[in-house]
């Protein structure tokens, strides 16, 4: 055993490590017991003996997302690489759609779904427990119906984005994805009862102003910049309510959309207007639509497990930034003064959102350090008043 040793003789580092190990997992028992608890620390002052820190387990806290202070450097680097790959791929997607510009948007969408399904099926088979999770979903009629609804919103969002790309409106689409985090916050407030943070209100106001500027200045309503984040936000809201992981969910969604997608492709081939089968380069490009769907999703999920939420909140704006730069420089889309003013308002709202995320992260870290310090002071106070000893 350890033997009988005066607790004040323990090093401060050892005391802090014990405390850090117990914060959030065990609560000190403050009751009076006639016998010492196994492994407990007893205070001998006056009888009866007071046993502190009895190993009574309190309800486990909710899993805490990693923060910048407790994420190992190697894990942070790998997560950052995965995140950069995912968001850069999503941002560069307009280049792919520009290569298949002569194909109708509905046919591009059908090929994207048709070629994504076998890849997602392969990923599900390689994921531990993936096949069992897929079977469990297939046995639930309620989950199938919910996934069908979410699949329709996802397909609508993909179709609109393809339409924006092949019609030279990538910049307008990027404005919508800049606003996506705030749209998600608004939907969570309306449907989930969550509260907006104070800085979210001016950020939302800037987005509204950015939408109204083209409407009042040029008489055109930027409906793509509104509908794209709303459809994807509703999709995310629906998926948040389902007990289905990302891989299983997307596999089921592509399965539910597979039959109409393949049917539409066959119909286009029968009537003689289909793009598949005539040019091998075009065939390869259409089949590549499955890759550009699956690869960013997988790298995104791997980054989500490794990165703090603050880092995710910052790097998610890489995707619309890459889209906007490609629209202006490579795709040569024309931007009028109204569009630039709208972009300025959206960038302003993004700046407010990032500032709020940084402040919130710092406040959470400060609160956690203060809690640890308070627990340490409480235990040190007990030591000074009680002649505490460590039992064997």
Sine and cosine of phi, psi and omega as CSV:
sin_phi,cos_phi,sin_psi,cos_psi,sin_omega,cos_omega
0.00,0.00,-0.05,-1.00,0.00,-1.00
-0.97,0.23,-0.50,0.86,-0.09,-1.00
1.00,0.03,0.14,-0.99,-0.05,-1.00
-1.00,0.04,0.87,-0.50,-0.11,-0.99
-0.61,-0.79,0.69,-0.72,-0.01,-1.00
-0.92,0.39,0.77,-0.63,-0.03,-1.00
-0.90,0.45,-0.61,0.79,0.03,-1.00
-0.85,0.52,-0.32,0.95,0.04,-1.00
-0.97,0.23,-0.23,0.97,0.02,-1.00
-0.93,0.37,0.54,-0.84,0.00,-1.00
-0.94,0.33,0.44,-0.90,0.02,-1.00
-0.90,0.44,-0.56,0.83,0.01,-1.00
-0.91,0.42,-0.65,0.76,0.01,-1.00
-0.91,0.42,-0.65,0.76,0.03,-1.00
-0.89,0.46,-0.68,0.73,-0.01,-1.00
-0.92,0.40,-0.63,0.78,-0.01,-1.00
-0.92,0.39,-0.61,0.79,0.06,-1.00
-0.89,0.45,-0.67,0.74,0.00,-1.00
-0.90,0.44,-0.72,0.70,-0.02,-1.00
-0.88,0.48,-0.53,0.85,0.01,-1.00
-0.95,0.32,-0.47,0.88,-0.07,-1.00
-1.00,-0.05,-0.39,0.92,-0.04,-1.00
-0.89,0.46,0.82,-0.58,0.03,-1.00
1.00,0.08,-0.10,0.99,0.01,-1.00
-0.85,-0.53,-0.66,0.75,0.01,-1.00
-0.79,-0.62,0.50,-0.87,0.04,-1.00
-0.91,-0.43,0.73,-0.69,0.01,-1.00
-0.88,0.47,0.76,-0.65,0.02,-1.00
-0.98,0.19,0.86,-0.52,-0.07,-1.00
-0.97,-0.25,0.26,0.97,0.06,-1.00
-1.00,0.08,0.20,-0.98,0.03,-1.00
-0.98,-0.21,0.77,-0.63,-0.04,-1.00
-0.82,-0.57,0.54,-0.84,0.01,-1.00
-0.98,0.20,-0.39,0.92,0.03,-1.00
-0.81,-0.58,0.41,-0.91,-0.03,-1.00
-0.97,0.23,0.67,-0.75,0.04,-1.00
-0.97,0.24,0.65,-0.76,0.02,-1.00
-0.83,0.55,0.81,-0.59,0.03,-1.00
0.98,0.18,0.00,1.00,-0.03,-1.00
-0.99,0.14,0.07,-1.00,0.03,-1.00
-0.90,-0.44,0.85,-0.53,-0.12,-0.99
-0.96,-0.27,0.57,-0.82,0.01,-1.00
-0.96,-0.28,0.88,-0.48,0.03,-1.00
-0.97,-0.25,0.96,-0.28,0.12,-0.99
-0.79,-0.61,-1.00,0.08,0.12,-0.99
-0.92,-0.38,0.45,-0.89,0.04,-1.00
-0.95,0.30,0.48,-0.88,0.00,1.00
-0.98,0.21,0.23,-0.97,0.02,-1.00
-0.92,0.39,0.72,-0.70,0.08,-1.00
-0.98,-0.20,0.88,-0.47,-0.02,-1.00
-0.99,-0.13,0.85,-0.53,-0.03,-1.00
-0.98,-0.21,0.45,-0.89,0.11,-0.99
0.85,0.53,0.72,0.70,0.12,-0.99
-0.90,0.44,0.64,-0.77,-0.07,-1.00
-0.97,0.26,0.90,0.43,0.08,-1.00
-0.99,-0.14,0.88,-0.47,-0.09,-1.00
-0.98,0.21,0.77,-0.64,0.07,-1.00
-1.00,-0.05,0.24,-0.97,0.00,-1.00
-0.82,0.58,0.73,-0.68,-0.04,-1.00
-0.90,0.44,0.71,-0.70,0.04,-1.00
-0.94,0.34,0.29,-0.96,0.06,-1.00
-0.91,0.42,0.53,-0.85,0.02,-1.00
-0.83,0.55,0.75,-0.66,-0.06,-1.00
-0.99,-0.16,0.75,-0.66,0.02,-1.00
-0.93,0.37,0.55,-0.84,-0.01,-1.00
-0.89,0.46,0.55,-0.83,0.07,-1.00
-0.92,-0.38,0.16,-0.99,-0.03,-1.00
-0.89,0.45,-0.46,0.89,-0.07,-1.00
-0.98,0.19,-0.45,0.89,-0.08,-1.00
-0.90,-0.43,0.19,0.98,0.06,-1.00
-1.00,0.02,0.84,-0.54,0.03,-1.00
-0.86,0.51,0.57,-0.82,-0.05,-1.00
-0.85,0.53,-0.67,0.75,-0.01,-1.00
-0.91,0.43,-0.64,0.77,0.03,-1.00
-0.92,0.40,-0.64,0.77,0.02,-1.00
-0.90,0.43,-0.68,0.73,-0.01,-1.00
-0.90,0.44,-0.71,0.70,0.00,-1.00
-0.91,0.41,-0.64,0.77,0.04,-1.00
-0.90,0.43,-0.62,0.78,0.02,-1.00
-0.92,0.40,-0.64,0.77,0.03,-1.00
-0.90,0.44,-0.72,0.69,0.03,-1.00
-0.87,0.49,-0.67,0.74,-0.01,-1.00
-0.91,0.42,-0.67,0.74,0.02,-1.00
-0.90,0.44,-0.63,0.77,0.04,-1.00
-0.89,0.45,-0.71,0.70,-0.05,-1.00
-0.89,0.45,-0.79,0.62,-0.09,-1.00
-0.95,0.31,-0.51,0.86,0.07,-1.00
-0.93,0.36,-0.65,0.76,0.05,-1.00
-0.88,0.47,-0.71,0.70,0.03,-1.00
-0.88,0.47,-0.60,0.80,0.01,-1.00
-0.94,0.35,-0.51,0.86,-0.04,-1.00
-1.00,0.03,-0.01,1.00,-0.01,-1.00
-0.82,0.57,-0.58,0.81,0.03,-1.00
-0.83,0.56,-0.49,0.87,0.04,-1.00
-0.90,0.43,-0.61,0.79,0.04,-1.00
-0.92,0.40,-0.73,0.68,-0.03,-1.00
-0.91,0.41,-0.47,0.88,0.06,-1.00
-0.91,0.40,-0.49,0.87,0.02,-1.00
-0.96,0.28,-0.43,0.90,0.01,-1.00
-0.94,-0.34,0.53,0.85,-0.11,-0.99
-0.88,0.47,-0.51,0.86,-0.03,-1.00
-0.97,0.25,-0.13,0.99,-0.01,-1.00
-1.00,-0.03,0.68,-0.73,0.04,-1.00
-0.84,0.54,0.55,-0.84,-0.07,-1.00
-0.86,0.51,-0.62,0.78,-0.01,-1.00
-0.91,0.41,-0.59,0.81,0.02,-1.00
-0.95,0.31,-0.61,0.79,0.08,-1.00
-0.87,0.49,-0.69,0.72,0.02,-1.00
-0.88,0.48,-0.68,0.73,-0.01,-1.00
-0.88,0.47,-0.68,0.74,0.03,-1.00
-0.93,0.38,-0.60,0.80,0.01,-1.00
-0.88,0.48,-0.68,0.73,0.01,-1.00
-0.94,0.35,-0.71,0.70,-0.07,-1.00
-0.89,0.46,-0.65,0.76,-0.02,-1.00
-0.99,0.11,-0.30,0.95,0.06,-1.00
-0.97,0.26,-0.54,0.84,-0.10,-1.00
-0.87,0.48,-0.77,0.64,0.01,-1.00
-0.89,0.46,-0.57,0.82,0.05,-1.00
-0.92,0.39,-0.68,0.73,0.03,-1.00
-0.91,0.40,-0.57,0.82,0.05,-1.00
-0.90,0.43,-0.64,0.77,0.05,-1.00
-0.91,0.42,-0.69,0.72,0.02,-1.00
-0.89,0.46,-0.64,0.77,0.03,-1.00
-0.89,0.46,-0.67,0.74,0.00,-1.00
-0.91,0.42,-0.55,0.84,-0.02,-1.00
-1.00,0.10,-0.26,0.97,0.01,-1.00
-0.99,0.15,0.77,-0.64,0.04,-1.00
-0.85,0.53,0.83,-0.56,-0.02,-1.00
0.98,0.21,0.09,1.00,-0.06,-1.00
-0.93,0.38,-0.68,0.73,-0.01,-1.00
-0.91,0.41,-0.66,0.75,0.03,-1.00
-0.89,0.45,-0.65,0.76,0.02,-1.00
-0.91,0.42,-0.63,0.77,0.02,-1.00
-0.91,0.42,-0.65,0.76,0.04,-1.00
-0.90,0.45,-0.63,0.78,0.01,-1.00
-0.89,0.46,-0.64,0.77,0.03,-1.00
-0.92,0.39,-0.65,0.76,-0.01,-1.00
-0.90,0.43,-0.38,0.93,0.02,-1.00
-1.00,0.06,-0.12,0.99,-0.05,-1.00
-0.95,-0.30,0.94,-0.35,0.01,-1.00
-0.91,0.42,-0.60,0.80,-0.01,-1.00
-0.90,0.45,-0.71,0.71,0.00,-1.00
-0.91,0.41,-0.59,0.81,0.03,-1.00
-0.90,0.44,-0.68,0.73,0.02,-1.00
-0.91,0.42,-0.67,0.74,0.02,-1.00
-0.91,0.42,-0.66,0.75,0.02,-1.00
-0.93,0.37,-0.50,0.87,0.08,-1.00
-0.90,0.43,-0.67,0.75,0.03,-1.00
-0.91,0.42,-0.72,0.69,0.01,-1.00
-0.90,0.44,-0.58,0.82,0.03,-1.00
-0.90,0.44,-0.60,0.80,0.02,-1.00
-0.92,0.40,-0.65,0.76,0.05,-1.00
-0.92,0.39,-0.64,0.77,0.02,-1.00
-0.91,0.42,-0.69,0.72,0.02,-1.00
-0.90,0.44,-0.63,0.77,0.06,-1.00
-0.88,0.47,-0.65,0.76,0.03,-1.00
-0.91,0.42,-0.70,0.72,0.04,-1.00
-0.88,0.47,-0.67,0.74,-0.03,-1.00
-0.89,0.45,-0.68,0.73,0.01,-1.00
-0.90,0.43,-0.64,0.77,-0.01,-1.00
-0.93,0.36,-0.64,0.77,0.07,-1.00
-0.88,0.47,-0.67,0.74,0.04,-1.00
-0.86,0.50,-0.69,0.72,0.00,-1.00
-0.89,0.47,-0.62,0.78,-0.05,-1.00
-0.95,0.32,-0.74,0.67,-0.07,-1.00
-0.96,0.27,-0.21,0.98,0.02,-1.00
-0.94,-0.33,0.27,0.96,0.10,-0.99
0.93,0.36,0.64,0.77,0.00,-1.00
-0.78,-0.62,0.64,0.77,-0.02,-1.00
-0.93,0.38,-0.63,0.78,0.00,-1.00
-0.87,0.49,-0.67,0.74,0.03,-1.00
-0.90,0.43,-0.62,0.78,0.03,-1.00
-0.91,0.41,-0.62,0.79,0.00,-1.00
-0.90,0.43,-0.56,0.83,0.07,-1.00
-0.86,0.50,-0.66,0.75,0.02,-1.00
-0.89,0.46,-0.65,0.76,-0.02,-1.00
-0.97,0.24,-0.40,0.92,0.18,-0.98
-0.87,0.48,-0.62,0.79,-0.08,-1.00
-1.00,0.10,-0.07,1.00,-0.11,-0.99
-0.84,0.54,-0.71,0.71,0.00,-1.00
-0.85,0.52,-0.62,0.78,0.00,-1.00
-0.97,0.26,-0.54,0.84,0.11,-0.99
-0.89,0.46,-0.65,0.76,0.06,-1.00
-0.88,0.48,-0.66,0.75,0.03,-1.00
-0.90,0.44,-0.64,0.77,0.03,-1.00
-0.91,0.41,-0.70,0.71,0.01,-1.00
-0.90,0.43,-0.62,0.78,0.04,-1.00
-0.90,0.43,-0.56,0.83,0.04,-1.00
-0.93,0.36,-0.67,0.74,-0.07,-1.00
-0.96,0.27,-0.70,0.72,-0.16,-0.99
-0.98,-0.20,-0.42,0.91,-0.05,-1.00
-0.95,-0.32,-0.04,1.00,0.02,-1.00
0.96,0.27,0.22,0.98,0.05,-1.00
-0.97,0.23,0.37,-0.93,-0.05,-1.00
-0.98,-0.22,0.68,-0.73,0.12,-0.99
-0.94,0.34,0.61,-0.80,0.12,-0.99
-0.97,0.25,0.43,-0.90,-0.10,-1.00
-0.81,0.59,-0.63,0.78,-0.04,-1.00
-0.97,0.25,-0.21,0.98,0.04,-1.00
-0.94,0.34,-0.47,0.88,-0.04,-1.00
-0.91,0.42,-0.78,0.63,0.06,-1.00
-0.90,0.43,-0.52,0.86,0.04,-1.00
-0.91,0.42,-0.69,0.73,0.05,-1.00
-0.91,0.42,-0.60,0.80,0.03,-1.00
-0.89,0.45,-0.63,0.78,0.05,-1.00
-0.90,0.44,-0.60,0.80,0.03,-1.00
-0.91,0.40,-0.67,0.74,0.03,-1.00
-0.87,0.49,-0.68,0.74,0.04,-1.00
-0.89,0.45,-0.66,0.75,0.01,-1.00
-0.89,0.45,-0.54,0.84,0.05,-1.00
-0.96,0.27,-0.58,0.82,-0.08,-1.00
-0.98,0.22,-0.43,0.90,-0.06,-1.00
-0.88,0.48,-0.77,0.64,0.04,-1.00
-0.90,0.43,-0.52,0.85,-0.02,-1.00
-0.92,0.39,-0.67,0.74,-0.03,-1.00
-0.99,0.10,-0.52,0.85,-0.07,-1.00
-0.99,0.12,-0.69,0.73,-0.07,-1.00
-0.92,-0.40,-0.06,1.00,0.00,-1.00
0.95,0.30,0.28,0.96,0.00,-1.00
-0.88,-0.47,0.72,-0.69,0.00,-1.00
-1.00,-0.05,0.85,-0.53,-0.02,-1.00
-0.97,0.24,0.95,0.32,-0.14,-0.99
-0.92,0.38,-0.50,0.87,0.04,-1.00
-0.90,0.43,-0.63,0.78,0.01,-1.00
-0.92,0.39,-0.31,0.95,0.03,-1.00
-0.99,-0.11,-0.73,0.69,-0.11,-0.99
-0.95,0.32,-0.61,0.79,-0.03,-1.00
-0.86,0.51,-0.81,0.59,0.01,-1.00
-0.93,0.37,-0.51,0.86,0.00,-1.00
-0.93,0.38,-0.71,0.70,0.01,-1.00
-0.90,0.43,-0.67,0.74,0.01,-1.00
-0.95,0.31,-0.54,0.84,0.06,-1.00
-0.91,0.42,-0.67,0.75,0.05,-1.00
-0.91,0.42,-0.63,0.77,0.07,-1.00
-0.86,0.52,-0.74,0.67,0.03,-1.00
-0.89,0.45,-0.59,0.80,0.03,-1.00
-0.90,0.43,-0.68,0.74,0.03,-1.00
-0.91,0.42,-0.69,0.72,-0.03,-1.00
-0.92,0.39,-0.48,0.88,0.00,-1.00
-0.91,0.41,-0.44,0.90,-0.03,-1.00
-1.00,0.06,-0.10,1.00,-0.08,-1.00
-0.98,-0.22,0.69,-0.72,0.07,-1.00
-0.99,0.16,0.83,0.55,-0.05,-1.00
-0.75,-0.66,0.75,-0.67,0.00,-1.00
-0.96,0.27,0.17,-0.99,-0.14,-0.99
-0.90,0.44,-0.71,0.70,-0.05,-1.00
-0.91,0.42,-0.75,0.66,0.00,-1.00
-0.89,0.46,-0.64,0.77,-0.02,-1.00
-0.90,0.44,-0.74,0.67,-0.01,-1.00
-0.93,0.38,-0.56,0.83,0.07,-1.00
-0.88,0.47,-0.71,0.71,0.02,-1.00
-0.91,0.41,-0.64,0.77,-0.02,-1.00
-0.91,0.42,-0.68,0.73,0.04,-1.00
-0.93,0.37,-0.53,0.85,0.07,-1.00
-0.91,0.42,-0.68,0.74,-0.01,-1.00
-0.92,0.39,-0.50,0.87,0.01,-1.00
-1.00,-0.06,-0.04,1.00,-0.11,-0.99
-0.91,0.42,-0.74,0.67,-0.08,-1.00
-0.87,0.50,-0.78,0.62,0.03,-1.00
-0.90,0.43,-0.52,0.85,0.01,-1.00
-0.92,0.38,-0.76,0.65,0.02,-1.00
-0.90,0.44,-0.63,0.78,0.04,-1.00
-0.88,0.48,-0.65,0.76,0.01,-1.00
-0.93,0.37,-0.64,0.77,0.03,-1.00
-0.88,0.47,-0.71,0.70,0.01,-1.00
-0.89,0.45,-0.63,0.78,0.02,-1.00
-0.89,0.46,-0.69,0.72,0.00,-1.00
-0.90,0.44,-0.57,0.82,0.02,-1.00
-0.95,0.30,-0.62,0.79,-0.02,-1.00
-0.91,0.42,-0.68,0.73,-0.02,-1.00
-0.98,0.19,-0.10,0.99,0.09,-1.00
1.00,0.05,0.22,0.98,0.01,-1.00
-0.94,-0.35,0.06,1.00,-0.02,-1.00
-0.95,0.32,0.48,-0.88,-0.03,-1.00
-0.99,-0.12,-0.14,0.99,-0.09,-1.00
-1.00,-0.05,0.66,-0.75,0.12,-0.99
0.98,-0.22,-0.23,0.97,-0.05,-1.00
-0.99,-0.13,-0.67,0.74,-0.05,-1.00
-0.86,-0.52,0.84,-0.55,-0.04,-1.00
-0.91,0.41,-0.54,0.84,0.07,-1.00
-0.90,0.44,-0.68,0.73,0.04,-1.00
-0.92,0.38,-0.61,0.79,0.05,-1.00
-0.86,0.52,-0.70,0.71,0.01,-1.00
-0.91,0.42,-0.63,0.78,0.02,-1.00
-0.91,0.42,-0.69,0.73,0.01,-1.00
-0.91,0.41,-0.64,0.77,0.04,-1.00
-0.93,0.38,-0.49,0.87,0.01,-1.00
-0.92,0.39,-0.24,0.97,0.05,-1.00
-0.86,0.50,-0.50,0.86,0.07,-1.00
-0.93,0.37,-0.61,0.80,-0.01,-1.00
-0.92,0.40,-0.71,0.70,-0.03,-1.00
-0.94,0.34,-0.19,0.98,0.09,-1.00
-1.00,0.03,-0.68,0.74,-0.15,-0.99
-0.99,0.12,-0.69,0.72,-0.10,-0.99
-0.87,0.49,-0.76,0.64,0.04,-1.00
-0.87,0.49,-0.58,0.81,0.00,-1.00
-0.90,0.44,-0.70,0.71,-0.03,-1.00
-0.92,0.40,-0.70,0.71,0.01,-1.00
-0.91,0.41,-0.55,0.84,0.06,-1.00
-0.90,0.44,-0.69,0.72,-0.01,-1.00
-0.91,0.41,-0.60,0.80,0.04,-1.00
-0.93,0.38,-0.57,0.82,0.05,-1.00
-0.95,0.31,-0.56,0.83,-0.03,-1.00
-0.89,0.46,-0.53,0.85,0.00,-1.00
-0.98,0.19,-0.26,0.97,-0.13,-0.99
-0.93,-0.38,-0.40,0.92,-0.14,-0.99
-0.98,-0.21,0.53,-0.85,0.16,-0.99
-0.91,0.42,0.38,-0.92,-0.02,-1.00
-0.90,0.44,-0.54,0.84,0.01,-1.00
-0.89,0.46,-0.69,0.73,0.03,-1.00
-0.90,0.44,-0.65,0.76,0.06,-1.00
-0.87,0.49,-0.65,0.76,-0.01,-1.00
-0.90,0.43,-0.49,0.87,-0.01,-1.00
-0.99,0.13,-0.72,0.70,-0.11,-0.99
-0.98,0.20,-0.22,0.97,0.01,-1.00
-0.91,0.41,-0.31,0.95,0.01,-1.00
-0.99,0.12,-0.03,1.00,0.08,-1.00
-0.89,0.45,-0.67,0.74,-0.07,-1.00
-0.86,0.51,-0.83,0.56,0.02,-1.00
-0.92,0.40,-0.46,0.89,0.04,-1.00
-0.92,0.40,-0.70,0.72,0.05,-1.00
-0.90,0.44,-0.66,0.75,0.03,-1.00
-0.86,0.50,-0.71,0.71,-0.04,-1.00
-0.91,0.41,-0.69,0.72,0.01,-1.00
-0.89,0.46,-0.65,0.76,0.04,-1.00
-0.91,0.42,-0.62,0.78,-0.01,-1.00
-0.89,0.46,-0.64,0.77,-0.08,-1.00
-0.99,0.13,-0.63,0.78,-0.14,-0.99
-1.00,-0.07,-0.73,0.68,-0.10,-0.99
-1.00,-0.04,-0.75,0.66,-0.04,-1.00
-0.99,0.14,-0.18,0.98,0.12,-0.99
0.85,0.53,0.70,0.71,0.07,-1.00
-0.98,0.21,0.61,-0.79,-0.03,-1.00
-0.99,0.10,0.73,-0.68,-0.01,-1.00
-0.87,-0.49,0.88,-0.48,0.08,-1.00
-1.00,0.09,0.12,-0.99,0.00,-1.00
-0.88,0.48,-0.55,0.84,0.02,-1.00
-0.90,0.43,-0.66,0.75,0.01,-1.00
-0.91,0.41,-0.64,0.77,0.03,-1.00
-0.91,0.42,-0.62,0.78,0.04,-1.00
-0.91,0.42,-0.65,0.76,0.03,-1.00
-0.90,0.43,-0.68,0.74,0.04,-1.00
-0.87,0.49,-0.65,0.76,0.02,-1.00
-0.87,0.48,-0.66,0.75,0.03,-1.00
-0.90,0.43,-0.67,0.75,-0.01,-1.00
-0.92,0.39,-0.67,0.74,0.06,-1.00
-0.88,0.47,-0.60,0.80,0.07,-1.00
-0.88,0.47,-0.67,0.74,0.03,-1.00
-0.92,0.40,-0.58,0.81,0.06,-1.00
-0.90,0.44,-0.67,0.74,0.05,-1.00
-0.87,0.50,-0.67,0.74,0.05,-1.00
-0.89,0.45,-0.67,0.74,0.00,-1.00
-0.89,0.47,-0.70,0.71,0.00,-1.00
-0.91,0.42,-0.68,0.74,0.02,-1.00
-0.87,0.50,-0.67,0.75,0.03,-1.00
-0.90,0.43,-0.65,0.76,0.01,-1.00
-0.90,0.43,-0.64,0.77,0.02,-1.00
-0.91,0.41,-0.72,0.70,0.01,-1.00
-0.88,0.47,-0.66,0.75,-0.01,-1.00
-0.91,0.42,-0.65,0.76,0.01,-1.00
-0.91,0.42,-0.68,0.73,0.02,-1.00
-0.91,0.42,-0.63,0.78,0.02,-1.00
-0.90,0.44,-0.65,0.76,0.00,-1.00
-0.91,0.42,-0.67,0.74,0.03,-1.00
-0.91,0.42,-0.64,0.77,0.01,-1.00
-0.90,0.43,-0.64,0.77,0.02,-1.00
-0.91,0.41,-0.63,0.78,0.00,-1.00
-0.92,0.39,-0.66,0.75,0.05,-1.00
-0.90,0.44,-0.63,0.78,0.01,-1.00
-0.92,0.40,-0.61,0.79,0.04,-1.00
-0.90,0.44,-0.69,0.72,0.03,-1.00
-0.89,0.46,-0.67,0.74,0.01,-1.00
-0.91,0.42,-0.63,0.77,0.00,-1.00
-0.92,0.40,-0.68,0.74,0.05,-1.00
-0.88,0.47,-0.65,0.76,0.01,-1.00
-0.90,0.44,-0.69,0.72,0.01,-1.00
-0.90,0.45,-0.61,0.79,0.02,-1.00
-0.89,0.46,-0.71,0.71,-0.02,-1.00
-0.93,0.36,-0.64,0.77,0.04,-1.00
-0.89,0.45,-0.62,0.78,0.05,-1.00
-0.89,0.45,-0.63,0.78,0.04,-1.00
-0.91,0.41,-0.62,0.78,0.01,-1.00
-0.88,0.48,-0.69,0.72,-0.08,-1.00
-0.93,0.36,-0.49,0.87,-0.06,-1.00
-1.00,-0.07,-0.14,0.99,-0.15,-0.99
-0.78,-0.63,0.08,1.00,-0.02,-1.00
0.79,0.61,0.83,0.55,-0.13,-0.99
-0.96,0.28,0.64,-0.77,0.07,-1.00
-0.80,-0.60,0.43,-0.90,0.03,-1.00
-0.98,-0.18,0.84,-0.54,0.01,-1.00
-0.98,0.20,0.29,-0.96,0.03,-1.00
-0.99,0.16,0.00,0.00,0.00,0.00
